[in-house]
Amino acid sequence: MTGCRLDGSRRIASDAAVRGAFFGQSSFATHALGTVRNVVKVPNDIDLALLGQLGCGIQTGAGAVLNRLRPAVGSSLLVCGAGPVGMAAIMAAKIAGCSVIAVTDLRDSRLEIARTLGATHVVNAADGEAAAARLREIGPQGFNNAVDTTGVSAVTSQAVDLLAPLGTCVVLGVGSVMTQVRTSSLLSGGRCLCGSAEGDSRPDEFIPRLIALYREGRFPIDRLVTRFPFDQVNEACAAASAGSVIKPVLIMPAG
């Protein structure tokens, strides 16, 4: 792909390559073109560095819970993976009134943050079978719902196995291999496995709803963000890959 774009005061030649990154949809540009149907108007008094994350991962995790699963008050939810999508699902589950919100991840630091956002139980998945046994203790009758953000086939399969009868597992992670789930787990008790695109949301309706929840202090997305100046883009990418931060946000230079 070639084109011409402006980068600050520097003009890039029309035959220069323009490449995308992160799902092939980002350009690290200072400006973007969008159609009317793909633009959501947001308040001027909230930092865009916070609101920008609502357009993808955050609405995906929150929407999977609030729009697709719609858990009953007092129900149980298992969240696999405590990255940005998983953290959004945790906050949404708390908003929905789930009484049990169990979270698994490989990093204790993320699990501690998950606790502060609404998780009632946290389990380090690195403990293997001991972790699975702990989850069965937390949900002895199975979890009413589950959200898998990892994209790891074994995790998805385990999440389905841990469902209660008529439970639903929503898959949000994109893995590199085919997901394998035992059909007996689905047939036994009428369990369901499904996907969700961007949280099954209408962004022009759902994003303002999330902003309102943020204003009320019930959806603290600011606690997920670590800011990096744009000249530290490599450090931000490394931190995201290492999992040492939850949601790195690049800040363009002023002017």
N, C-alpha and C positions, 0 to 999 in steps of 0.2 A: 504494500500500500504506500502510495506517495501522496504528497500534498504540500500545502503551504500553511504555516501557522505562525502566530506571533508569540514569542516567549519573552515577556517583559518588553524591552526596547530592541530586542534582537530579532531580526527577520531571518527565518530559515528558508533556504532555497526550495523552490517548488518541486524539485526532484529528490528532496531529502526523504528518507524513509521515516514513516511514522508508525511506531509499534505500540500495541496495547500490552498491558500487564495485568496480572490478577484476573483471571477469567477472560482475558482478552478484551476487557471493557473499560479500562482506565488508561489515561494518558498523562497524568500529572500536569495537566494544563491549568492555566490561570483562568481560562474561559471555556465554556462549552455551549454547543448548539443543541436545542431540544425542541421537540414538538409540543404543542399546547397540552396534549393528552398525557405527556410524560413529565410535566412540570407541576410541582406542588408548591403553592404559596405558603410561606412560613412566616411567623412573627419576626419583626426587626429587632426585638429586644432580647432574643436568645442567640447565643453564639453559634454561627454556622458550623464551627468545628465540632459542636455537639450534635447538631441536627443532621449533618451530612450522613452520619452512620445509620439513620433511620431508614434510608432508602433501600438498604439491602439486608445485611445480616440481622439487624435488630428487629425490623418488621417481620423477617422470616421466622425468627424464634418466637417472638410474641404472638404473631398471627397464627402459627401452628397450634398454639394453646388456645388463644381467645377466639379464633375464627374457625379452625378445623375441629379441634377436640372439644372445645366448650365444656370443660370438666365441671361436674356438679360440686357444689359447696360441700366440703368435708371429704372429697374423694382423694385418691392418691395418684401421684405422678412420678415417674422415673425419668430423669434427664441424664443422658449419656454424653459427656463432653462439656466442660465448663469454659468454652471459649465465648466469643461475643454472642453467637447464636444461642448457645446453651444458657448463658447468663440472662438473655432476654426472655427465654422460656421460663426460667426460674422466677423472675420478677412478675411475669404474666400469671404464673400459677398462683403466686401469692395474692395477686389482685383478684383472681377468680375464686379464691377461698379454699384452695386445696389444703387439707390438714396434714398430709404427708407429702413432702417434696424431697425425694432422694436423688442425690447427684453423684455421678462417678467421673473421675478424671485421673490422669497420671501424675498430676502436680499438686502437692499439698497446698502450695501458695494459692492456687486458684480455688481449691476446695474451701479454704478459709474465707475467701471473698464471697464464694457462693453462700456460705452461712450467713454472712451479713446482709445478703440480698433476699433471703427468704428460705434457703434450703433448711429442712428440718433434720436431715441426715446426710452425711457425706462419706463416701467410700473411695479409697484409692484403688483404682482398677489394676494397678501393678501387682497387687497381692494375689492375683489369679483366682484359684478356686476358693480361697478364703474370702475374697471380695464377693464372689457369687453367693457363698453361704451367708454372708452378712446381709446381702440384699434380700435373700429369702427370709431372713429373720425380720427385717424391716417390713416386708410385705408378705406375711405368711399365707395369705389368701391370694396373693398376686397383686400387681399394681393395676389400677383402673385404666391408666394410660401411660404411654412412654413416648419420649422424644429422643431420637438418636441423631446426634450432630456429627458423629465421628467419620462416617463413611467406611468403617471397618466391618467387613462381613460378619466376623465372629461376634462383634458387639451387637449388631442388628439382630442376629440369631438369638443371642442371649436375652436381649430386651423382649423379643416376642415370647420366649419361653417363660419369662417372668411376669407376663400379663395375667390378670385375672380373667375368668370367663367373660366373653363379650368385650374384652379390652382391645384398645387400638394403639398401635405403635406407628408414629409418623417418622419417616426417614427424611432427614434434611441434609445429611452429609453426602458428598460425592466421592466415591472411592475409585481405586484403579482396577479393582477386580470385581467379578460378578458376585452379588450378594446371594448367599445360599441360606435358605430357611426351611426347616422341616415342615412339610405340609401337615404332618400330624399335630404340630403345635398350633396351626391355624384352624384345623378342623375340630380339634378338641376344645370345646367351649366357645366356638364361634369367634375366635380371635381374628383381628384384622391388621393388615400391614398396608400402609399407604404412603404416598408422597405428598408434598405440599410445595407449591411454587410461590416464593415470596410471601409465605404465610397466608395464602388464599385471600389476600387483601385487595381492596381498592385503595391505592395509595392516597388519593385525594380525600378519602374519608378516614382511613385508618391512621395515617401519619398525624393529622391534626388530633385524633383521639389520643395517640401516644404522647404528643406534646402536652395536651391537657393533663394527662396523668403525671408527666414530668413536673409540671408546674405545681401539682398537688403534693409532690414529694413521694409519690407512690411508684415512680418509674425512674430511678436515679441513674440515668445513662452516663452522667458526668463521672461516676465512680469507675467506669470501665475504661476511660480514655487516658492515654499517655501521649503528650504532645511532643513532636519532634520538629525542629526547624528543617526546611526543605533541604539544606545542605547536608543533613544527616539522614538522607533517604536510605542509604545503605544500612545504617545502624537500625533504622526503623524496620526495614525488611528482615534483618537478622533477628531482631527482638521478636518479631511476629513468628518467624520460623521456629525460634527456640522456645516460644511460649512464655517468655519472661514478662511480657505485657499482654493485656487482654485485647485492647483496641488501640493500636498506634494510629495517630492522626498527624499528617504532615501539614505544617503551617507554611504557606507561601510567604515570601518576603514582602514587606509593606511596599506599596507603590508600584 
